[in-house]
């Protein structure tokens, strides 16, 4: 299944895009998605300080990703 992935901050900079599409297996989890992401974009292998949002809600590693879900990778935010 094709999944839209929105990238923000340093993750977008490392990948060079703000939005990508990834082919994921049916009934895969967020953890499976993270593995596929680092296989596709090896420059992210050493960067794991981000959270995943699935359809605008934070998701845990065991959350199932469904067809047409939108995944967002959100790096830590700081500021003053």
Secondary structure as a PSIPRED ss2 file (coil, helix, strand):
# PSIPRED VFORMAT (PSIPRED V4.0)

   1 X C   1.000  0.000  0.000
   2 X E   0.000  0.000  1.000
   3 X E   0.000  0.000  1.000
   4 X E   0.000  0.000  1.000
   5 X E   0.000  0.000  1.000
   6 X E   0.000  0.000  1.000
   7 X E   0.000  0.000  1.000
   8 X C   1.000  0.000  0.000
   9 X H   0.000  1.000  0.000
  10 X H   0.000  1.000  0.000
  11 X H   0.000  1.000  0.000
  12 X H   0.000  1.000  0.000
  13 X H   0.000  1.000  0.000
  14 X H   0.000  1.000  0.000
  15 X H   0.000  1.000  0.000
  16 X C   1.000  0.000  0.000
  17 X C   1.000  0.000  0.000
  18 X C   1.000  0.000  0.000
  19 X E   0.000  0.000  1.000
  20 X E   0.000  0.000  1.000
  21 X E   0.000  0.000  1.000
  22 X E   0.000  0.000  1.000
  23 X E   0.000  0.000  1.000
  24 X C   1.000  0.000  0.000
  25 X C   1.000  0.000  0.000
  26 X C   1.000  0.000  0.000
  27 X C   1.000  0.000  0.000
  28 X C   1.000  0.000  0.000
  29 X E   0.000  0.000  1.000
  30 X H   0.000  1.000  0.000
  31 X H   0.000  1.000  0.000
  32 X H   0.000  1.000  0.000
  33 X H   0.000  1.000  0.000
  34 X H   0.000  1.000  0.000
  35 X H   0.000  1.000  0.000
  36 X H   0.000  1.000  0.000
  37 X H   0.000  1.000  0.000
  38 X H   0.000  1.000  0.000
  39 X H   0.000  1.000  0.000
  40 X H   0.000  1.000  0.000
  41 X C   1.000  0.000  0.000
  42 X H   0.000  1.000  0.000
  43 X H   0.000  1.000  0.000
  44 X H   0.000  1.000  0.000
  45 X C   1.000  0.000  0.000
  46 X C   1.000  0.000  0.000
  47 X C   1.000  0.000  0.000
  48 X C   1.000  0.000  0.000
  49 X C   1.000  0.000  0.000
  50 X E   0.000  0.000  1.000
  51 X E   0.000  0.000  1.000
  52 X E   0.000  0.000  1.000
  53 X E   0.000  0.000  1.000
  54 X E   0.000  0.000  1.000
  55 X C   1.000  0.000  0.000
  56 X C   1.000  0.000  0.000
  57 X E   0.000  0.000  1.000
  58 X E   0.000  0.000  1.000
  59 X C   1.000  0.000  0.000
  60 X C   1.000  0.000  0.000
  61 X C   1.000  0.000  0.000
  62 X C   1.000  0.000  0.000
  63 X C   1.000  0.000  0.000
  64 X E   0.000  0.000  1.000
  65 X C   1.000  0.000  0.000
  66 X C   1.000  0.000  0.000
  67 X C   1.000  0.000  0.000
  68 X C   1.000  0.000  0.000
  69 X C   1.000  0.000  0.000
  70 X E   0.000  0.000  1.000
  71 X E   0.000  0.000  1.000
  72 X E   0.000  0.000  1.000
  73 X E   0.000  0.000  1.000
  74 X E   0.000  0.000  1.000
  75 X E   0.000  0.000  1.000
  76 X C   1.000  0.000  0.000
  77 X C   1.000  0.000  0.000
  78 X C   1.000  0.000  0.000
  79 X C   1.000  0.000  0.000
  80 X C   1.000  0.000  0.000
